[in-house]
Amino acid sequence: MPVTLHVGDEGPRVQELQRLLGERGYTVGVDGEFGPRTESAVRAFQSQNLDRRGEPLKVDGAVGSLTWWSLTHAKPTPAPQLVDFGVMPAPALGGSSIGRAALETAIGQLREGAGEVGGNNMGPYVRKYLNELASEGSSWCAAFVSWCFDRAPGSIPFRYTVGARDLLAQAKAKGWANAPGSAYAPQPGDIVVWWRVRAEGWQGHAGLVHHSSDDGYLYTIEGNKSPKVAGFAYVQSRTEQLLGYVHVPDPITVV
């Protein structure tokens, strides 16, 4: 079993870590010193990758056996869930019509098996989601959300973006954002945004809410956490790194 590496460690194992991070797109200098830049790269990798069971890695900046495994293997598929993510949630669970339309598009992509082809953040699906706003190989979670809303009836209700935090900033400006810890209950078709690496940083991750349940679980459909568009389950009280939920309302009709 590989030894666990932490900030302050030095030597060939750290060089190997830095090389693997670079191969996966989290470039740092290969100097054999586990400093702040390497820790930031590790945290970024952990926030976007899964362990061998298909479960999200713990974002702690330490490189133990699970993170080593993920660095040296292709992205696994997520763990099987009891929820059928390929079916639209019941109307009684709420959601705006535009949000539910975006969710239905996401479900269609999940059923199609859409996702990465030919390498990490690569392939025709990723290119179409990025919409020429970023080069192939870039993170595509927010682009996937934008693409789904762009297919909803009418025009996309926000600026198409490849940035998760930009999605949230746009929503805040429109009054659509709901902060963590508020009484807001996420609805089908809402956007959920997390921070990556640091709460005050610029990196983020976004997905679409499939539904939330009375027993405290949040179910989502996301791109770029696994190689394919996939469904995930979270305990809402332990949804770490949450920045907020975005509820895109239907247009107000003046009569």
Buried (B, 14 or more C-beta within 10 A) or exposed (E): EBEEBBEEBEEEBBBBBBEBBBEBBBEBEBEBBBBEBBBBBBBBBBBBBBBEEBEBBBBEBBBBEBBBBBBEEEBBEBBEBEBEBEEBBEEEBBBBBBBBBBBBBBBBBBEEEBBBBEEBBBBEBBBBBBBEBBEBBBBBBBBBBBBBBBBBEEEBBBEBBBBBBBBBBBBBEEEBBBEBEEEBBBBBBBBBBBBBBEEEEEBBBBBBBBBBEEEEBBBBBBBBBBBBBBBBBBEBEEBEBBBBBBBBEEEEEEE
